[in-house]
Amino acid sequence: MGCDRVSLHPISAGPSALDRLLEVGYQRLYADESAGARSAFRMAVAADPTSAEAHGALAEVLDAEPAVAARVYERALRLDPGRWSWRLGRAEALAAAGDEAALSVFQDLVAERPDAASVRRGHGRALARAGRTAEAAEELREALVLRPDDRDVLAELAELLMTGGDALAAVELLTPALRRPDGDAGLHRLLGHAWAELREPAKALAALRRAQEIEPDDRTAALVAALEGGEGADLSAAYVRALFDRYADRFDSDLVGKLGYAAPRILREAIDRVCGPVQGMRALDLGCGTGLMGVELRPLCAHLAGVDLSPRMVEKARGRGPYDALSVGDIVDAMAGPARWDLLVAADVLVYIGDLAAVFAAAATALAPGGRFAATVERLESGGFVLGPTRRYAHSVAYLKESAAAAGLDVLLLEECSPRREKQAPVPGLVFVLGKA
């Protein structure tokens, strides 16, 4: 019998029909036949629309349709308002559907049962989806206090801390948990990624090797190979590629939803101010990521190309669709060849490079006469450039002007901005547009 259909002997509507349909639904659910369970529970609702259990059971198997699940939970709760598991399920469904009401619903549940780990965890997830990272971390910490052996909560909290730019806190969280004799490959991988973000390649390598011993994984193997290449201290191209491959699937939601990423919009506005109304340009998006910058550039271009070190980021950019050509590679190599481009753009890319001399020199060669090079950086008040506590480079106004002059480029625009948030605070940044005479 197919798992998306329920085959029963003819039965009449009524309690016996309802009981039989619920029984079949639960049997299918316990057999991991979710489609069959959904079908049976839908038939149960049809057999008795006044059955709270039928509605609640159906809602619980609608994970892939959270907005629908939330509505079904609401109907179940109208019939049986006191069922706690359905109240929690509705809150989780609202959060998964991106409904702002989830936060107030979770607040009510937390007020009612502050010692319920599942409620604190769900509230933390809802806060994280809303971009309230610091509050989300506090809720997940509360969940972990209530359930200290829950490794799923531990992993979620570590991921959240890293997303918020606090890899050191993730290391401090994970290290004691990994002193236990039983190994957890996932937690060792997270520890390795956290050490890598702190640019501690030896420690990252030790954690990732341990993860591989417990549970071999192709992506972890790529990180290990990159670090074993001996270039990890400077974040080699191979390592950066593997690191960003890991983040490709959640890059947009983390960067835009949680960190308020605004670099593409800031750069488009700067380009418009310097270039005026323009179309038909040949442009290259340096470090294109998933294509967020490409969407802003497309209306200006007759030909738009993108390059990124991460193959999975390039796959995402290809799926987004604004580019005429995409390639995997280094940004300096991508600019090789004289006088080809009218516009070069680097959105939140130069923060991974300290000395910009090679980048500026390559840009000067790659730009056609009258071409423009636009980028964002994080702002350093004085000095040249420095690696900050978030392991991203910051550059000063003076350094950018000197580097542009050394490459033979004119500074057409150089202003303060904030390209993203870090720990709920705006990150001080600069946006510049350079020109080739």
VEXKOL-425696 format. One record per residue (C-alpha): residue in three letters; x, y, z. Coordinates in Angstrom, 3 decimals, m for minus. Example, Ala and Ser with C-alpha at 12.3 -4.5 7.8 and 13.67 -1.06 7.14 Angstrom:
// residues 2
+--------+----------+----------+----------+
| residu |        u |        v |        w |
+--------+----------+----------+----------+
|    ALA |   12.300 |   m4.500 |    7.800 |
|    SER |   13.670 |   m1.060 |    7.140 |
+--------+----------+----------+----------+
END
This chain:
// residues 437
+--------+----------+----------+----------+
| residu |        u |        v |        w |
+--------+----------+----------+----------+
|    MET |    0.000 |    0.000 |    0.000 |
|    GLY |    1.487 |    3.371 |   m1.016 |
|    CYS |    2.449 |    5.660 |    1.849 |
|    ASP |    0.453 |    8.617 |    0.489 |
|    ARG |   m2.874 |    6.757 |    0.511 |
|    VAL |   m4.899 |    5.025 |    3.207 |
|    SER |   m6.718 |    1.799 |    2.324 |
|    LEU |   m9.539 |    0.862 |    4.697 |
|    HIS |  m12.620 |   m1.309 |    4.545 |
|    PRO |  m15.790 |    0.739 |    4.019 |
|    ILE |  m16.779 |    2.452 |    7.260 |
|    SER |  m19.412 |    4.907 |    8.259 |
|    ALA |  m18.679 |    8.290 |    9.782 |
|    GLY |  m18.763 |    8.274 |   13.559 |
|    PRO |  m16.604 |    7.474 |   16.595 |
|    SER |  m15.499 |    4.078 |   15.279 |
|    ALA |  m14.430 |    5.599 |   11.954 |
|    LEU |  m12.537 |    8.343 |   13.740 |
|    ASP |  m10.769 |    5.905 |   16.042 |
|    ARG |   m9.773 |    3.674 |   13.140 |
|    LEU |   m8.397 |    6.598 |   11.115 |
|    LEU |   m6.427 |    7.920 |   14.080 |
|    GLU |   m5.035 |    4.437 |   14.713 |
|    VAL |   m3.898 |    4.115 |   11.095 |
|    GLY |   m2.393 |    7.600 |   11.202 |
|    TYR |   m0.346 |    6.858 |   14.315 |
|    GLN |    0.786 |    3.519 |   12.871 |
|    ARG |    2.006 |    5.282 |    9.756 |
|    LEU |    3.668 |    7.989 |   11.829 |
|    TYR |    5.566 |    5.477 |   13.975 |
|    ALA |    6.644 |    3.684 |   10.788 |
|    ASP |    8.119 |    6.976 |    9.479 |
|    GLU |    5.518 |    7.098 |    6.701 |
|    SER |    4.686 |   10.772 |    7.120 |
|    ALA |    2.668 |   11.105 |    3.899 |
|    GLY |    0.427 |    8.218 |    4.910 |
|    ALA |    0.020 |    9.690 |    8.402 |
|    ARG |   m1.020 |   13.053 |    6.953 |
|    SER |   m3.563 |   11.370 |    4.698 |
|    ALA |   m5.084 |    9.385 |    7.572 |
|    PHE |   m5.263 |   12.385 |    9.890 |
|    ARG |   m6.885 |   14.523 |    7.183 |
|    MET |   m9.519 |   11.818 |    6.764 |
|    ALA |   m9.977 |   11.785 |   10.553 |
|    VAL |  m10.655 |   15.533 |   10.541 |
|    ALA |  m13.168 |   15.047 |    7.731 |
|    ALA |  m14.837 |   12.180 |    9.609 |
|    ASP |  m15.278 |   14.297 |   12.745 |
|    PRO |  m14.549 |   18.041 |   12.411 |
|    THR |  m15.234 |   18.441 |   16.154 |
|    SER |  m12.373 |   16.139 |   17.173 |
|    ALA |   m9.572 |   18.095 |   18.823 |
|    GLU |   m7.280 |   15.057 |   18.672 |
|    ALA |   m7.718 |   14.714 |   14.909 |
|    HIS |   m6.793 |   18.358 |   14.357 |
|    GLY |   m3.858 |   18.170 |   16.765 |
|    ALA |   m2.516 |   14.980 |   15.197 |
|    LEU |   m2.743 |   16.508 |   11.722 |
|    ALA |   m0.967 |   19.685 |   12.807 |
|    GLU |    1.916 |   17.659 |   14.231 |
|    VAL |    2.695 |   16.091 |   10.830 |
|    LEU |    2.603 |   19.334 |    8.828 |
|    ASP |    6.241 |   20.302 |    9.429 |
|    ALA |    6.740 |   21.158 |    5.760 |
|    GLU |    3.787 |   23.573 |    5.830 |
|    PRO |    4.251 |   25.596 |    9.036 |
|    ALA |    1.675 |   28.279 |    8.214 |
|    VAL |   m0.954 |   25.589 |    7.597 |
|    ALA |    0.152 |   23.736 |   10.728 |
|    ALA |   m0.324 |   26.890 |   12.821 |
|    ARG |   m3.912 |   27.263 |   11.587 |
|    VAL |   m4.709 |   23.608 |   12.282 |
|    TYR |   m3.226 |   23.931 |   15.780 |
|    GLU |   m5.490 |   26.948 |   16.337 |
|    ARG |   m8.547 |   24.872 |   15.433 |
|    ALA |   m7.398 |   22.092 |   17.766 |
|    LEU |   m6.912 |   24.573 |   20.607 |
|    ARG |  m10.353 |   26.064 |   20.115 |
|    LEU |  m11.693 |   22.561 |   20.734 |
|    ASP |   m9.284 |   21.782 |   23.598 |
|    PRO |   m7.626 |   25.002 |   24.873 |
|    GLY |   m5.595 |   23.371 |   27.612 |
|    ARG |   m3.391 |   21.032 |   25.553 |
|    TRP |    0.139 |   22.275 |   26.281 |
|    SER |    1.902 |   20.371 |   23.497 |
|    TRP |   m0.389 |   21.975 |   20.926 |
|    ARG |    0.238 |   25.446 |   22.320 |
|    LEU |    3.967 |   24.868 |   21.992 |
|    GLY |    3.516 |   23.316 |   18.544 |
|    ARG |    1.533 |   26.353 |   17.371 |
|    ALA |    4.253 |   28.708 |   18.609 |
|    GLU |    6.945 |   26.698 |   16.812 |
|    ALA |    4.876 |   26.590 |   13.616 |
|    LEU |    4.326 |   30.360 |   13.701 |
|    ALA |    8.072 |   30.889 |   14.146 |
|    ALA |    8.928 |   28.515 |   11.287 |
|    ALA |    6.444 |   30.360 |    9.064 |
|    GLY |    8.109 |   33.682 |    9.862 |
|    ASP |    5.002 |   35.025 |   11.594 |
|    GLU |    5.830 |   37.888 |   13.970 |
|    ALA |    3.101 |   36.651 |   16.324 |
|    ALA |    5.427 |   33.794 |   17.327 |
|    LEU |    7.411 |   36.028 |   19.662 |
|    SER |    4.420 |   37.146 |   21.722 |
|    VAL |    3.072 |   33.587 |   21.845 |
|    PHE |    6.421 |   32.298 |   23.101 |
|    GLN |    6.638 |   35.107 |   25.663 |
|    ASP |    3.320 |   33.945 |   27.103 |
|    LEU |    4.552 |   30.348 |   27.235 |
|    VAL |    7.830 |   31.367 |   28.907 |
|    ALA |    5.925 |   33.391 |   31.509 |
|    GLU |    3.748 |   30.361 |   32.201 |
|    ARG |    6.509 |   27.737 |   32.253 |
|    PRO |    9.930 |   29.397 |   32.605 |
|    ASP |   11.483 |   26.066 |   33.600 |
|    ALA |   10.491 |   24.254 |   30.383 |
|    ALA |   13.618 |   23.747 |   28.269 |
|    SER |   11.606 |   23.151 |   25.104 |
|    VAL |    9.884 |   26.524 |   25.512 |
|    ARG |   13.134 |   28.403 |   26.121 |
|    ARG |   14.704 |   26.696 |   23.114 |
|    GLY |   11.746 |   27.523 |   20.884 |
|    HIS |   11.749 |   31.131 |   22.066 |
|    GLY |   15.469 |   31.340 |   21.325 |
|    ARG |   14.936 |   30.054 |   17.799 |
|    ALA |   12.136 |   32.567 |   17.200 |
|    LEU |   14.319 |   35.417 |   18.455 |
|    ALA |   17.165 |   34.270 |   16.200 |
|    ARG |   14.863 |   34.253 |   13.164 |
|    ALA |   13.869 |   37.815 |   14.062 |
|    GLY |   17.527 |   38.878 |   14.078 |
|    ARG |   17.621 |   39.378 |   17.859 |
|    THR |   20.787 |   37.328 |   18.259 |
|    ALA |   21.844 |   38.405 |   21.748 |
|    GLU |   18.406 |   37.689 |   23.240 |
|    ALA |   18.253 |   34.398 |   21.350 |
|    ALA |   21.583 |   33.344 |   22.834 |
|    GLU |   20.335 |   34.114 |   26.343 |
|    GLU |   17.247 |   31.953 |   25.839 |
|    LEU |   19.310 |   29.067 |   24.465 |
|    ARG |   21.631 |   29.381 |   27.461 |
|    GLU |   18.590 |   29.088 |   29.732 |
|    ALA |   17.494 |   25.990 |   27.821 |
|    LEU |   20.961 |   24.514 |   28.282 |
|    VAL |   20.900 |   25.195 |   32.029 |
|    LEU |   17.586 |   23.363 |   32.233 |
|    ARG |   18.811 |   20.507 |   30.047 |
|    PRO |   22.638 |   20.481 |   30.328 |
|    ASP |   23.126 |   17.230 |   28.397 |
|    ASP |   21.140 |   18.362 |   25.346 |
|    ARG |   23.779 |   18.460 |   22.634 |
|    ASP |   21.357 |   19.765 |   20.036 |
|    VAL |   20.775 |   22.914 |   22.101 |
|    LEU |   24.522 |   23.182 |   22.697 |
|    ALA |   25.183 |   23.009 |   18.951 |
|    GLU |   22.456 |   25.563 |   18.171 |
|    LEU |   23.882 |   27.994 |   20.707 |
|    ALA |   27.426 |   27.571 |   19.387 |
|    GLU |   26.224 |   28.163 |   15.809 |
|    LEU |   24.322 |   31.257 |   16.934 |
|    LEU |   27.358 |   32.677 |   18.726 |
|    MET |   29.489 |   32.155 |   15.629 |
|    THR |   26.837 |   33.738 |   13.408 |
|    GLY |   26.837 |   36.746 |   15.718 |
|    GLY |   30.607 |   37.088 |   15.379 |
|    ASP |   31.576 |   35.674 |   18.783 |
|    ALA |   33.587 |   32.596 |   17.876 |
|    LEU |   35.554 |   32.864 |   21.130 |
|    ALA |   32.354 |   32.434 |   23.150 |
|    ALA |   31.547 |   29.380 |   21.013 |
|    VAL |   34.954 |   27.885 |   21.860 |
|    GLU |   34.400 |   28.550 |   25.568 |
|    LEU |   30.987 |   26.884 |   25.353 |
|    LEU |   32.074 |   23.802 |   23.406 |
|    THR |   35.409 |   22.992 |   25.051 |
|    PRO |   34.078 |   21.736 |   28.429 |
|    ALA |   31.386 |   19.641 |   26.735 |
|    LEU |   33.988 |   17.876 |   24.603 |
|    ARG |   35.987 |   16.702 |   27.622 |
|    ARG |   33.491 |   13.847 |   27.952 |
|    PRO |   34.831 |   10.438 |   26.885 |
|    ASP |   32.075 |    9.810 |   24.323 |
|    GLY |   32.834 |   11.684 |   21.131 |
|    ASP |   30.419 |   13.890 |   19.220 |
|    ALA |   31.586 |   14.542 |   15.677 |
|    GLY |   29.226 |   17.456 |   15.130 |
|    LEU |   30.419 |   19.340 |   18.201 |
|    HIS |   34.072 |   18.727 |   17.290 |
|    ARG |   33.354 |   20.126 |   13.812 |
|    LEU |   31.775 |   23.218 |   15.324 |
|    LEU |   34.785 |   23.672 |   17.585 |
|    GLY |   37.077 |   23.361 |   14.575 |
|    HIS |   35.109 |   25.995 |   12.664 |
|    ALA |   35.161 |   28.306 |   15.684 |
|    TRP |   38.942 |   27.985 |   16.029 |
|    ALA |   39.273 |   28.591 |   12.304 |
|    GLU |   37.246 |   31.802 |   12.546 |
|    LEU |   39.643 |   32.853 |   15.310 |
|    ARG |   42.509 |   32.075 |   12.907 |
|    GLU |   43.957 |   29.356 |   15.097 |
|    PRO |   44.716 |   26.769 |   12.392 |
|    ALA |   46.528 |   24.267 |   14.620 |
|    LYS |   43.641 |   24.120 |   17.087 |
|    ALA |   41.111 |   24.016 |   14.265 |
|    LEU |   42.979 |   21.132 |   12.671 |
|    ALA |   43.058 |   19.139 |   15.923 |
|    ALA |   39.302 |   19.492 |   16.417 |
|    LEU |   38.469 |   18.671 |   12.805 |
|    ARG |   40.737 |   15.617 |   12.789 |
|    ARG |   38.949 |   14.351 |   15.886 |
|    ALA |   35.597 |   14.867 |   14.142 |
|    GLN |   36.861 |   12.870 |   11.167 |
|    GLU |   37.973 |   10.025 |   13.434 |
|    ILE |   34.484 |    9.785 |   14.911 |
|    GLU |   32.471 |   10.321 |   11.726 |
|    PRO |   34.157 |   10.904 |    8.336 |
|    ASP |   32.627 |   13.740 |    6.305 |
|    ASP |   33.634 |   15.066 |    2.880 |
|    ARG |   33.332 |   18.763 |    3.738 |
|    THR |   35.320 |   18.356 |    6.934 |
|    ALA |   37.933 |   16.482 |    4.915 |
|    ALA |   38.237 |   19.519 |    2.625 |
|    LEU |   38.866 |   21.791 |    5.606 |
|    VAL |   41.430 |   19.387 |    7.035 |
|    ALA |   43.227 |   19.183 |    3.683 |
|    ALA |   43.333 |   22.968 |    3.392 |
|    LEU |   44.754 |   23.396 |    6.877 |
|    GLU |   47.269 |   20.605 |    6.352 |
|    GLY |   48.516 |   22.524 |    3.311 |
|    GLY |   50.437 |   24.770 |    5.647 |
|    GLU |   48.768 |   28.033 |    4.654 |
|    GLY |   46.070 |   28.075 |    7.314 |
|    ALA |   47.627 |   30.897 |    9.321 |
|    ASP |   46.816 |   33.271 |    6.462 |
|    LEU |   43.502 |   31.641 |    5.572 |
|    SER |   44.566 |   30.066 |    2.303 |
|    ALA |   42.270 |   30.186 |   m0.704 |
|    ALA |   41.511 |   26.486 |   m0.264 |
|    TYR |   40.523 |   27.011 |    3.336 |
|    VAL |   38.346 |   30.068 |    2.680 |
|    ARG |   36.646 |   28.139 |   m0.119 |
|    ALA |   35.804 |   25.238 |    2.169 |
|    LEU |   34.684 |   27.531 |    4.988 |
|    PHE |   32.235 |   29.457 |    2.820 |
|    ASP |   30.987 |   26.262 |    1.201 |
|    ARG |   29.795 |   25.331 |    4.680 |
|    TYR |   27.793 |   28.541 |    5.057 |
|    ALA |   26.303 |   28.692 |    1.560 |
|    ASP |   22.903 |   27.230 |    2.451 |
|    ARG |   22.194 |   29.691 |    5.258 |
|    PHE |   24.345 |   32.608 |    4.104 |
|    ASP |   21.475 |   34.846 |    2.994 |
|    SER |   19.281 |   34.266 |    6.039 |
|    ASP |   22.155 |   34.792 |    8.474 |
|    LEU |   23.657 |   37.813 |    6.748 |
|    VAL |   20.488 |   39.641 |    5.747 |
|    GLY |   18.034 |   38.413 |    8.352 |
|    LYS |   20.252 |   38.333 |   11.421 |
|    LEU |   23.098 |   40.749 |   10.669 |
|    GLY |   21.233 |   43.401 |    8.694 |
|    TYR |   23.584 |   43.137 |    5.722 |
|    ALA |   23.311 |   46.377 |    3.732 |
|    ALA |   26.505 |   46.467 |    1.636 |
|    PRO |   24.783 |   45.802 |   m1.738 |
|    ARG |   22.309 |   48.637 |   m1.229 |
|    ILE |   25.031 |   51.006 |    0.019 |
|    LEU |   27.236 |   50.241 |   m2.984 |
|    ARG |   24.432 |   50.626 |   m5.507 |
|    GLU |   23.588 |   54.052 |   m4.070 |
|    ALA |   27.258 |   55.090 |   m4.194 |
|    ILE |   27.625 |   53.902 |   m7.798 |
|    ASP |   24.483 |   55.780 |   m8.823 |
|    ARG |   25.778 |   58.983 |   m7.249 |
|    VAL |   29.166 |   58.765 |   m8.958 |
|    CYS |   28.100 |   57.379 |  m12.335 |
|    GLY |   24.629 |   58.878 |  m12.685 |
|    PRO |   21.995 |   57.139 |  m14.832 |
|    VAL |   23.920 |   54.494 |  m16.732 |
|    GLN |   23.269 |   51.246 |  m18.564 |
|    GLY |   25.245 |   48.870 |  m20.726 |
|    MET |   28.288 |   48.485 |  m18.473 |
|    ARG |   30.589 |   45.479 |  m18.317 |
|    ALA |   30.854 |   44.687 |  m14.612 |
|    LEU |   32.617 |   42.116 |  m12.440 |
|    ASP |   31.281 |   41.257 |   m8.976 |
|    LEU |   34.335 |   40.286 |   m6.911 |
|    GLY |   33.531 |   37.743 |   m4.201 |
|    CYS |   29.971 |   37.523 |   m5.475 |
|    GLY |   28.778 |   35.086 |   m2.794 |
|    THR |   25.171 |   34.063 |   m3.364 |
|    GLY |   24.488 |   36.944 |   m5.757 |
|    LEU |   22.983 |   39.599 |   m3.491 |
|    MET |   25.201 |   42.279 |   m5.058 |
|    GLY |   24.464 |   40.985 |   m8.538 |
|    VAL |   20.762 |   41.727 |   m8.126 |
|    GLU |   21.618 |   45.394 |   m7.496 |
|    LEU |   24.038 |   45.567 |  m10.433 |
|    ARG |   21.966 |   43.804 |  m13.093 |
|    PRO |   19.970 |   46.866 |  m14.268 |
|    LEU |   23.224 |   48.730 |  m14.958 |
|    CYS |   24.897 |   46.058 |  m17.040 |
|    ALA |   25.007 |   44.687 |  m20.547 |
|    HIS |   27.343 |   41.988 |  m19.215 |
|    LEU |   27.636 |   41.022 |  m15.550 |
|    ALA |   30.160 |   38.452 |  m14.341 |
|    GLY |   30.808 |   37.126 |  m10.849 |
|    VAL |   33.660 |   35.285 |   m9.174 |
|    ASP |   33.934 |   33.627 |   m5.763 |
|    LEU |   36.295 |   31.196 |   m4.068 |
|    SER |   33.415 |   28.977 |   m2.921 |
|    PRO |   31.874 |   26.610 |   m5.490 |
|    ARG |   28.682 |   26.308 |   m3.445 |
|    MET |   28.334 |   30.087 |   m3.235 |
|    VAL |   28.670 |   30.222 |   m7.012 |
|    GLU |   25.951 |   27.559 |   m7.316 |
|    LYS |   23.650 |   29.741 |   m5.222 |
|    ALA |   24.489 |   32.794 |   m7.333 |
|    ARG |   23.741 |   30.837 |  m10.502 |
|    GLY |   20.376 |   29.864 |   m9.091 |
|    ARG |   19.594 |   33.497 |   m8.267 |
|    GLY |   20.149 |   34.336 |  m11.918 |
|    PRO |   21.498 |   37.886 |  m12.396 |
|    TYR |   24.864 |   36.921 |  m13.930 |
|    ASP |   25.886 |   36.325 |  m17.530 |
|    ALA |   29.025 |   34.478 |  m16.426 |
|    LEU |   30.227 |   32.954 |  m13.158 |
|    SER |   33.528 |   31.403 |  m12.155 |
|    VAL |   35.231 |   29.933 |   m9.121 |
|    GLY |   38.529 |   31.562 |   m8.255 |
|    ASP |   40.574 |   34.287 |   m6.610 |
|    ILE |   39.535 |   37.902 |   m7.141 |
|    VAL |   43.015 |   39.098 |   m8.141 |
|    ASP |   43.321 |   36.326 |  m10.719 |
|    ALA |   39.852 |   37.185 |  m12.027 |
|    MET |   40.993 |   40.731 |  m12.771 |
|    ALA |   43.944 |   39.568 |  m14.871 |
|    GLY |   43.908 |   41.027 |  m18.352 |
|    PRO |   44.053 |   44.669 |  m19.364 |
|    ALA |   41.240 |   47.211 |  m19.668 |
|    ARG |   38.209 |   44.925 |  m19.760 |
|    TRP |   35.773 |   46.220 |  m17.151 |
|    ASP |   33.716 |   49.369 |  m16.733 |
|    LEU |   32.874 |   48.500 |  m13.137 |
|    LEU |   34.443 |   46.341 |  m10.432 |
|    VAL |   32.553 |   45.809 |   m7.168 |
|    ALA |   33.593 |   44.121 |   m3.898 |
|    ALA |   30.813 |   43.966 |   m1.291 |
|    ASP |   32.065 |   42.911 |    2.156 |
|    VAL |   35.018 |   41.113 |    0.561 |
|    LEU |   38.085 |   43.215 |    1.385 |
|    VAL |   37.497 |   42.536 |    5.087 |
|    TYR |   39.202 |   39.177 |    4.451 |
|    ILE |   42.315 |   40.824 |    3.011 |
|    GLY |   44.772 |   42.941 |    4.977 |
|    ASP |   47.203 |   44.449 |    2.478 |
|    LEU |   45.133 |   45.747 |   m0.435 |
|    ALA |   48.056 |   46.691 |   m2.698 |
|    ALA |   47.674 |   43.675 |   m4.995 |
|    VAL |   43.894 |   44.128 |   m5.235 |
|    PHE |   44.141 |   47.830 |   m6.108 |
|    ALA |   46.923 |   47.220 |   m8.635 |
|    ALA |   44.907 |   44.461 |  m10.321 |
|    ALA |   41.848 |   46.720 |  m10.414 |
|    ALA |   43.830 |   49.517 |  m12.055 |
|    THR |   44.939 |   47.112 |  m14.778 |
|    ALA |   41.533 |   45.494 |  m15.277 |
|    LEU |   39.498 |   48.706 |  m15.552 |
|    ALA |   38.858 |   50.322 |  m18.897 |
|    PRO |   39.578 |   54.080 |  m19.103 |
|    GLY |   36.867 |   55.848 |  m17.134 |
|    GLY |   36.093 |   52.647 |  m15.218 |
|    ARG |   35.094 |   52.531 |  m11.552 |
|    PHE |   36.017 |   50.311 |   m8.597 |
|    ALA |   33.509 |   50.325 |   m5.705 |
|    ALA |   33.813 |   48.460 |   m2.406 |
|    THR |   33.002 |   48.427 |    1.290 |
|    VAL |   35.444 |   47.876 |    4.143 |
|    GLU |   35.283 |   47.993 |    7.917 |
|    ARG |   36.589 |   51.278 |    9.314 |
|    LEU |   39.800 |   51.738 |   11.311 |
|    GLU |   40.135 |   55.149 |   12.948 |
|    SER |   43.911 |   55.452 |   12.516 |
|    GLY |   46.863 |   53.487 |   11.210 |
|    GLY |   46.817 |   51.283 |    8.123 |
|    PHE |   44.905 |   48.044 |    8.577 |
|    VAL |   44.402 |   45.654 |   11.467 |
|    LEU |   42.864 |   42.247 |   12.118 |
|    GLY |   40.030 |   42.867 |   14.596 |
|    PRO |   38.537 |   40.655 |   17.319 |
|    THR |   35.956 |   39.359 |   14.821 |
|    ARG |   38.883 |   38.166 |   12.645 |
|    ARG |   37.968 |   40.585 |    9.875 |
|    TYR |   40.322 |   43.305 |    8.697 |
|    ALA |   39.562 |   46.988 |    9.163 |
|    HIS |   41.187 |   49.715 |    7.046 |
|    SER |   41.681 |   53.419 |    7.653 |
|    VAL |   40.712 |   56.311 |    5.380 |
|    ALA |   44.365 |   57.312 |    5.075 |
|    TYR |   45.388 |   53.788 |    4.053 |
|    LEU |   42.711 |   53.597 |    1.364 |
|    LYS |   43.736 |   56.960 |   m0.088 |
|    GLU |   47.423 |   55.999 |   m0.104 |
|    SER |   46.723 |   52.603 |   m1.687 |
|    ALA |   44.530 |   54.160 |   m4.373 |
|    ALA |   47.173 |   56.749 |   m5.216 |
|    ALA |   49.889 |   54.082 |   m5.400 |
|    ALA |   47.772 |   52.153 |   m7.921 |
|    GLY |   47.061 |   55.272 |   m9.998 |
|    LEU |   43.372 |   55.412 |   m9.073 |
|    ASP |   41.422 |   58.547 |   m8.136 |
|    VAL |   39.186 |   58.668 |   m5.069 |
|    LEU |   35.766 |   59.740 |   m6.357 |
|    LEU |   33.791 |   58.925 |   m3.206 |
|    LEU |   34.864 |   57.855 |    0.286 |
|    GLU |   32.280 |   57.959 |    3.072 |
|    GLU |   31.394 |   56.354 |    6.366 |
|    CYS |   28.669 |   53.692 |    6.392 |
|    SER |   27.570 |   50.616 |    8.317 |
|    PRO |   27.474 |   47.521 |    6.081 |
|    ARG |   26.180 |   45.106 |    8.757 |
|    ARG |   25.464 |   44.598 |   12.460 |
|    GLU |   27.581 |   42.730 |   14.974 |
|    LYS |   26.179 |   41.831 |   18.417 |
|    GLN |   23.171 |   44.067 |   17.696 |
|    ALA |   25.394 |   47.124 |   17.068 |
|    PRO |   26.200 |   48.775 |   13.706 |
|    VAL |   29.655 |   47.885 |   12.381 |
|    PRO |   31.645 |   51.036 |   11.484 |
|    GLY |   32.482 |   50.898 |    7.791 |
|    LEU |   33.556 |   52.834 |    4.725 |
|    VAL |   32.252 |   52.821 |    1.175 |
|    PHE |   34.483 |   54.025 |   m1.635 |
|    VAL |   34.386 |   54.461 |   m5.386 |
|    LEU |   37.713 |   54.788 |   m7.200 |
|    GLY |   38.147 |   55.870 |  m10.808 |
|    LYS |   40.634 |   55.204 |  m13.586 |
|    ALA |   41.393 |   58.223 |  m15.741 |
+--------+----------+----------+----------+
END
